[in-house]
Amino acid sequence: MRVTIAVPASIANLGPGFDILAIAVQLQNEVHAELSDGPLSIDPGSGFDGALRNPEHNRITRAYSRACGALNVATDGAHFSCVNRIPFARGLGSSAAAALGGVLAAVALHHAPWDEQMVLDCVEGVEGHRDNAAAALLGGLAICAPGAPAVQMHVPDELRAVVFLPDAELETDAARRVVAGEFSRADAIFNASRCALLIRALAMRDYATLGDAMDDRWHQPARARLIPQAAHLMAAAREAGAAGAALAGAGPSVVALTVRDPAETAAALERAAATVRIAGHAVTLKVRNYGARVDVHA
């Protein structure tokens, strides 16, 4: 039995929605998995180092093993191969996509009667980012409220996410360590109001309010110490006509949402990056209102 799992990239936070909001975009990884007679193994694809070929270190096979443990089935006897398109450590949910691919492989190969929330619980146990995982699984705008099931909302199809991808990576753990564990009452009210504005803006197609809606007082000011040029790029995107801009996830990438010509926003981001000497390039991604797909081959 073989399965092919397509898992999209996702962009979390969108400014105020720290650990709460994420959208799926049209850039995907593929995981091919099949039952075999040998030990658990993985081919991560060309260009990847030896650590990712070790099932104990690769997040896909680690997630597969965790799911198999929950299902009380053997973890050996499976081989994985990968097609990776989501850049690592750039704020596009590559870790969540990997973990989700492994869990969905276990569910499909072993015919598990798991629902979406059980899949997300397992992914969160491996990778920790339920918001990215929910967007990748469900598509659209995922809303993750602690203590409640993750839900999905349709994102207008005309919206484009223009992402500036720096050549340099930033590990999510490092970006999380600089964010304070507690916030003032005023900042909590500020961010809660911006989350409400953001969801309304997308639901009502009121793009004029996205600039205010994507403002944030929680994680972005703290992460500015690690990514001091990000504010310059965000401002350049808004000046070029983008409706709003924010760090993509934990960074270092910057995402701008626009319904105007995305080429103008992309060019503005690249010009701004050049002025502050950040190597990288901009990509334009469509939103994706459907999530991961699993194809089973006999």
QUINORLIN-V355009 format. One record per pair of residues at least 4 apart in sequence whose C-alpha atoms are under 7 Angstrom apart, sorted by the first residue. I is the first residue (numbers start at 0). GAP is how many residues later the second one is. D is the distance in Angstrom with one decimal. If there is no record, write none. Layout:
I/GAP/D ; I/GAP/D
This chain:
0/33/5.6 ; 0/34/5.9 ; 0/296/6.2 ; 0/297/5.2 ; 1/31/5.6 ; 1/32/4.2 ; 1/33/6.8 ; 1/294/6.1 ; 1/295/5.1 ; 1/296/6.5 ; 2/29/5.8 ; 2/30/5.3 ; 2/31/6.3 ; 2/102/7.0 ; 2/291/6.8 ; 2/292/5.6 ; 2/293/4.5 ; 2/294/5.8 ; 3/26/6.8 ; 3/27/5.7 ; 3/28/4.6 ; 3/29/6.5 ; 3/290/5.8 ; 3/291/5.1 ; 3/292/6.5 ; 4/25/5.5 ; 4/26/5.0 ; 4/27/6.4 ; 4/96/6.3 ; 4/287/7.0 ; 4/288/5.7 ; 4/289/4.5 ; 4/290/6.4 ; 5/22/6.2 ; 5/23/5.8 ; 5/24/4.5 ; 5/25/6.5 ; 5/286/5.5 ; 5/287/5.2 ; 5/288/6.6 ; 6/21/5.3 ; 6/22/5.4 ; 6/23/6.4 ; 6/90/5.8 ; 6/94/6.6 ; 6/129/6.1 ; 6/285/4.5 ; 6/286/6.8 ; 7/16/6.3 ; 7/17/6.3 ; 7/18/6.3 ; 7/19/5.5 ; 7/20/4.0 ; 7/21/6.4 ; 7/89/6.8 ; 7/128/5.3 ; 7/283/6.8 ; 7/284/6.4 ; 8/15/5.9 ; 8/16/5.6 ; 8/17/7.0 ; 8/18/5.5 ; 8/19/5.7 ; 8/77/6.2 ; 8/83/5.5 ; 8/84/5.6 ; 8/85/6.6 ; 8/88/6.7 ; 8/127/6.4 ; 9/12/6.3 ; 9/13/5.4 ; 9/14/4.3 ; 9/15/5.8 ; 9/82/5.2 ; 9/83/5.1 ; 9/122/5.7 ; 9/125/6.2 ; 9/126/6.0 ; 10/11/5.2 ; 10/12/5.4 ; 10/13/6.6 ; 10/80/6.6 ; 10/81/5.2 ; 10/82/6.4 ; 10/121/6.8 ; 10/237/5.6 ; 10/238/5.6 ; 11/9/5.7 ; 11/10/3.9 ; 11/11/6.5 ; 11/119/6.6 ; 11/120/5.9 ; 11/236/6.4 ; 11/237/4.4 ; 12/4/4.2 ; 12/5/4.6 ; 12/6/6.2 ; 12/7/6.6 ; 12/8/5.2 ; 12/9/5.8 ; 12/236/5.6 ; 13/7/7.0 ; 13/8/6.9 ; 13/200/6.1 ; 13/232/5.8 ; 13/233/6.9 ; 13/234/6.7 ; 14/199/4.6 ; 14/200/5.5 ; 14/201/5.3 ; 14/231/5.2 ; 14/232/6.7 ; 15/175/5.3 ; 15/178/6.1 ; 15/179/5.8 ; 15/198/6.0 ; 15/199/6.1 ; 15/200/4.6 ; 16/4/4.9 ; 16/178/5.9 ; 18/112/5.9 ; 19/111/5.8 ; 19/123/5.7 ; 19/124/4.8 ; 19/125/6.4 ; 20/110/5.9 ; 20/120/6.9 ; 20/121/5.7 ; 20/122/5.0 ; 20/123/6.4 ; 21/109/5.6 ; 21/110/5.8 ; 21/113/5.7 ; 21/119/5.7 ; 21/120/5.3 ; 22/112/5.5 ; 22/116/6.9 ; 22/117/5.4 ; 22/118/4.4 ; 22/119/6.1 ; 23/111/5.2 ; 23/112/5.7 ; 23/115/5.2 ; 23/116/5.4 ; 23/117/6.8 ; 23/263/6.0 ; 23/264/5.3 ; 24/260/6.1 ; 24/261/5.7 ; 24/262/4.3 ; 24/263/4.7 ; 25/259/5.8 ; 25/260/5.4 ; 25/261/5.9 ; 25/262/5.4 ; 26/58/6.9 ; 26/59/6.6 ; 27/57/6.1 ; 27/58/6.3 ; 28/54/5.7 ; 28/55/4.9 ; 28/56/5.4 ; 28/57/6.3 ; 29/52/5.8 ; 29/53/5.0 ; 29/54/6.7 ; 30/49/6.9 ; 30/50/6.1 ; 30/51/4.8 ; 30/52/6.5 ; 30/70/6.3 ; 31/48/5.6 ; 31/49/5.2 ; 31/50/6.2 ; 32/45/6.9 ; 32/46/5.7 ; 32/47/4.5 ; 32/48/6.6 ; 32/72/6.6 ; 33/44/5.6 ; 33/45/5.5 ; 33/46/6.7 ; 34/42/5.6 ; 34/43/4.3 ; 34/44/6.4 ; 35/41/4.6 ; 35/42/5.0 ; 35/43/6.5 ; 36/40/5.0 ; 37/38/7.0 ; 37/39/5.1 ; 38/37/4.7 ; 38/38/5.1 ; 38/39/6.7 ; 39/15/6.8 ; 39/35/6.7 ; 39/36/4.5 ; 39/37/5.6 ; 39/38/5.0 ; 39/39/5.8 ; 40/14/5.9 ; 40/37/6.6 ; 40/38/4.9 ; 40/39/6.2 ; 41/11/5.7 ; 41/13/6.3 ; 41/37/5.7 ; 41/38/4.5 ; 41/39/5.7 ; 42/10/5.9 ; 42/37/6.1 ; 42/38/4.6 ; 42/39/6.4 ; 43/4/6.5 ; 43/8/6.3 ; 43/9/6.2 ; 43/37/5.8 ; 43/38/5.0 ; 44/36/6.8 ; 44/37/5.6 ; 44/38/6.3 ; 47/4/6.7 ; 49/4/6.8 ; 50/6/6.2 ; 51/5/6.1 ; 51/6/4.9 ; 52/5/6.8 ; 53/4/6.1 ; 54/6/5.3 ; 54/7/6.6 ; 55/6/6.0 ; 56/5/6.9 ; 57/4/6.1 ; 58/4/6.0 ; 58/39/5.9 ; 58/40/5.6 ; 59/4/6.2 ; 59/38/4.9 ; 59/39/5.0 ; 59/41/6.2 ; 59/42/4.4 ; 60/4/6.0 ; 60/41/5.8 ; 61/4/6.2 ; 62/4/6.2 ; 62/36/5.2 ; 62/39/5.0 ; 62/40/5.5 ; 62/60/6.8 ; 62/63/6.0 ; 63/4/6.1 ; 63/38/4.4 ; 63/39/5.0 ; 63/41/6.7 ; 63/42/5.6 ; 64/4/6.1 ; 64/10/5.4 ; 65/4/6.4 ; 66/4/6.2 ; 66/36/5.7 ; 66/39/6.2 ; 66/55/6.6 ; 67/4/5.9 ; 67/5/5.2 ; 67/6/6.5 ; 67/7/5.9 ; 67/38/6.2 ; 68/4/6.3 ; 85/6/6.9 ; 85/8/5.8 ; 86/7/6.6 ; 87/6/5.7 ; 88/80/5.2 ; 88/81/5.4 ; 88/82/5.4 ; 88/83/6.8 ; 89/75/6.7 ; 89/79/5.9 ; 89/80/6.4 ; 89/161/5.9 ; 89/162/5.7 ; 89/163/5.6 ; 90/157/5.0 ; 90/158/4.6 ; 90/159/5.5 ; 90/160/4.9 ; 90/161/6.5 ; 90/162/6.0 ; 91/156/6.8 ; 91/157/6.8 ; 92/4/6.1 ; 92/39/5.8 ; 93/4/6.2 ; 94/4/6.3 ; 94/32/6.8 ; 95/4/6.0 ; 95/31/6.2 ; 95/33/6.6 ; 95/36/6.0 ; 95/37/5.2 ; 96/4/6.1 ; 96/36/6.7 ; 96/39/6.7 ; 97/4/6.4 ; 98/4/6.3 ; 98/24/5.7 ; 98/27/6.8 ; 98/28/6.5 ; 99/4/6.0 ; 99/23/5.8 ; 99/33/6.6 ; 100/4/6.1 ; 101/4/6.5 ; 102/4/6.3 ; 102/16/6.7 ; 102/20/6.7 ; 103/4/6.1 ; 104/4/5.9 ; 105/4/5.8 ; 106/4/5.6 ; 106/5/4.7 ; 107/4/6.7 ; 113/4/5.8 ; 113/5/6.6 ; 114/4/6.4 ; 115/4/6.3 ; 116/4/6.1 ; 116/32/6.6 ; 117/4/6.3 ; 118/4/6.3 ; 119/4/5.9 ; 119/10/6.6 ; 119/13/6.7 ; 119/14/6.7 ; 120/4/6.3 ; 121/4/6.7 ; 122/4/6.0 ; 123/4/4.3 ; 123/5/5.8 ; 123/6/5.4 ; 128/4/6.3 ; 129/4/5.8 ; 130/4/6.3 ; 130/11/6.6 ; 130/13/5.9 ; 131/4/6.2 ; 132/4/6.0 ; 133/4/5.7 ; 133/8/5.8 ; 133/16/6.7 ; 134/4/4.9 ; 134/5/6.4 ; 134/6/6.3 ; 134/7/4.8 ; 134/156/6.9 ; 135/155/5.3 ; 135/156/6.0 ; 136/154/4.6 ; 136/155/5.0 ; 137/14/6.3 ; 137/152/6.1 ; 137/153/4.4 ; 138/13/6.9 ; 138/149/5.9 ; 138/150/4.7 ; 138/151/4.1 ; 138/152/3.9 ; 139/12/6.1 ; 139/13/5.7 ; 139/14/5.1 ; 139/15/5.4 ; 139/147/6.9 ; 139/148/5.7 ; 139/149/4.1 ; 139/150/6.3 ; 140/11/5.5 ; 140/12/5.1 ; 140/13/6.3 ; 140/14/6.2 ; 141/8/6.8 ; 141/9/5.7 ; 141/10/4.5 ; 141/11/6.5 ; 142/7/5.8 ; 142/8/5.4 ; 142/9/6.2 ; 143/6/4.7 ; 143/7/6.8 ; 144/5/6.6 ; 153/135/6.0 ; 154/47/6.4 ; 154/132/7.0 ; 154/134/6.6 ; 155/46/6.9 ; 156/130/6.6 ; 157/101/6.0 ; 158/98/6.6 ; 158/99/5.7 ; 158/100/5.0 ; 158/128/6.8 ; 159/97/5.7 ; 159/98/5.4 ; 159/99/6.2 ; 159/102/6.9 ; 159/124/6.7 ; 159/125/5.9 ; 159/126/5.1 ; 159/127/6.4 ; 160/94/6.3 ; 160/95/5.7 ; 160/96/4.8 ; 160/97/6.7 ; 160/123/5.8 ; 160/124/5.2 ; 160/125/6.3 ; 161/93/5.6 ; 161/94/5.1 ; 161/95/6.4 ; 161/100/6.6 ; 161/103/6.9 ; 161/104/6.2 ; 161/120/6.7 ; 161/121/5.7 ; 161/122/4.4 ; 161/123/6.2 ; 162/90/6.6 ; 162/91/5.6 ; 162/92/4.4 ; 162/93/6.4 ; 162/119/5.4 ; 162/120/5.3 ; 162/121/6.3 ; 163/89/5.5 ; 163/90/5.4 ; 163/91/6.6 ; 163/105/6.5 ; 163/116/7.0 ; 163/117/5.6 ; 163/118/4.1 ; 163/119/6.4 ; 164/88/5.0 ; 164/115/5.5 ; 164/116/5.5 ; 164/117/5.9 ; 165/86/6.8 ; 165/87/6.1 ; 165/112/6.6 ; 165/113/5.7 ; 165/114/4.1 ; 165/115/6.6 ; 166/112/5.6 ; 166/113/4.8 ; 168/83/6.9 ; 169/81/6.8 ; 169/82/5.9 ; 170/4/6.6 ; 171/4/6.1 ; 171/78/6.0 ; 172/4/6.3 ; 174/48/6.4 ; 174/75/5.9 ; 177/44/6.0 ; 177/45/6.5 ; 178/40/5.5 ; 178/43/5.6 ; 182/4/6.3 ; 182/5/6.5 ; 183/4/6.2 ; 184/4/6.2 ; 185/4/6.1 ; 186/4/6.2 ; 186/30/6.0 ; 187/4/6.1 ; 188/4/6.1 ; 189/4/6.3 ; 190/4/6.2 ; 190/25/6.0 ; 190/26/6.6 ; 191/4/6.4 ; 192/4/6.2 ; 193/4/6.0 ; 193/19/4.7 ; 193/20/6.7 ; 193/21/6.8 ; 194/4/6.3 ; 194/18/6.7 ; 195/4/6.2 ; 196/4/5.9 ; 196/16/5.2 ; 197/4/6.4 ; 197/12/6.3 ; 197/15/4.8 ; 197/16/6.7 ; 198/4/6.0 ; 199/4/5.8 ; 200/4/5.4 ; 200/5/4.5 ; 200/6/5.9 ; 200/8/6.3 ; 200/9/6.2 ; 201/4/6.6 ; 206/36/5.9 ; 207/35/6.4 ; 208/4/6.1 ; 209/4/5.9 ; 209/33/5.5 ; 209/34/5.2 ; 210/4/6.9 ; 210/32/5.6 ; 210/33/4.2 ; 213/30/6.1 ; 213/31/6.5 ; 213/32/6.5 ; 215/4/6.5 ; 216/4/6.3 ; 218/4/6.1 ; 219/4/6.0 ; 222/4/6.1 ; 223/4/4.7 ; 226/25/6.4 ; 228/4/6.6 ; 228/47/6.9 ; 229/4/6.2 ; 229/24/6.7 ; 230/4/6.2 ; 231/4/6.2 ; 231/40/6.9 ; 232/4/6.3 ; 232/36/5.8 ; 232/39/5.7 ; 232/40/6.6 ; 233/4/6.4 ; 233/11/5.3 ; 233/12/6.4 ; 233/20/6.9 ; 234/4/6.1 ; 235/4/6.2 ; 235/32/6.0 ; 235/33/6.3 ; 235/36/6.4 ; 236/4/6.6 ; 236/5/5.5 ; 236/8/6.9 ; 236/19/6.4 ; 236/28/5.5 ; 236/31/6.0 ; 236/32/5.9 ; 237/4/4.6 ; 237/5/6.3 ; 237/6/6.1 ; 237/7/6.8 ; 239/24/6.4 ; 239/25/5.6 ; 239/28/6.3 ; 240/19/7.0 ; 240/24/6.9 ; 241/14/6.1 ; 241/15/5.9 ; 241/16/4.6 ; 241/23/6.4 ; 242/14/5.8 ; 242/15/5.2 ; 243/12/5.7 ; 243/13/5.5 ; 244/10/5.6 ; 244/11/4.1 ; 244/12/6.2 ; 245/8/5.8 ; 245/9/5.6 ; 245/10/6.6 ; 246/4/5.4 ; 246/5/7.0 ; 246/6/6.1 ; 246/7/4.5 ; 246/8/5.9 ; 247/5/5.3 ; 247/6/5.0 ; 247/7/5.3 ; 257/4/6.6 ; 261/4/6.1 ; 261/22/6.7 ; 262/4/6.0 ; 263/4/6.2 ; 264/4/6.2 ; 265/4/6.3 ; 265/16/5.4 ; 265/17/6.9 ; 266/4/6.1 ; 267/4/6.1 ; 268/4/6.1 ; 268/13/6.9 ; 269/4/6.2 ; 269/11/6.3 ; 269/12/6.5 ; 270/4/6.4 ; 271/4/6.7 ; 272/4/5.9 ; 272/5/5.0 ; 273/4/5.9
